[in-house]
């Protein structure tokens, strides 16, 4: 029994009672933040740059996620391989049937009636020469990079038809391994202007089934992988003569093998290039010829006046899972609002 003169226990103040709890909570928050930061840094630094005098690549473990080559001895600067982490290349470089197909690359067909696309099989040279200066490269620790370069398009006489300022922005790979390559190109015509032309389209005078190609193009992986084509307007299932010409904001080639996704390559066109639903030229012979071209000249020849300018903007998006109509539409939205 407690006597009447025993001191009553003093209540602990709320502030004094909360202090240890708050300290523990704060410690936990700081620990979680530190762990999250460490995990983020681990994800950002798990790859490594591989640089040579003529190329830049981002490698993850023993595999190359992508490589950009700018060897002046080549006909065009290009990306190859383009892959997902640990997966096979989704691009096909200089196949025997078309050795001027540079995996993922940009080329005009005709400028002022000179062929800049096809190359002589013996010399490896096109009639019109695409040349470029050494690029300026900003390669960052997280795997993102900005590549800036200047190109010239010159006739056999050496006269310049067109110049180009090109900026390539490669994103850091996300947690799921997906990444994007943004192409920003600004062309300036020479003193005679620049008529940008292509092989005539079906239905035009002298038109042929393979008419209309020129611009940003991807020669894609051959069999045994299978390719399914998806657009922002739905899947492409009807090919006439192994060719399709959809109109859409974006087109993707989804690759699989034995029911397993190998990856998808999507090309997104800025509406300012030509229209909200851009024209495309696609080939799939189900074996070794898979090709997607942002066929900007398919509707009509374009002319740039003397010393005039024209700008084009695209995004190439790579991911492991297959592209769907909904995911393509979402990617296009994110691309267009990023302008």
Buried (B, 14 or more C-beta within 10 A) or exposed (E): EEEEEEEEEEEEEEEEEEEEEEEEEEEEEEEEEEEEEEEEEEBBEEBEBEEEEBBBBBBBEEBBBBBBBBEEEBBBBBBBBBBBBEBBBBBBBBBEEBBBBBBBBBBBBBBBEBBBBBBEEEEEEBBBBBEBEEBEBEBEEBBBBBBBBBBBBBBEEEEBBBBBBBBBBBBBBEEEBBBBBBBBBBBBBBEBBBBBBBBBBBEEEEEEEBBBBBBBBBBBBBEEBBBBBBBBBEBBEEBEEBBBBBBBBBBBBBBBBEEEBBBBBBBBBBBEBBEBBBBBBBBBBEEEBBBBBBBBBBBEEBBBEEEEEBEBBBBBBBBBBBBBBEBBBEBBEEBBEEE
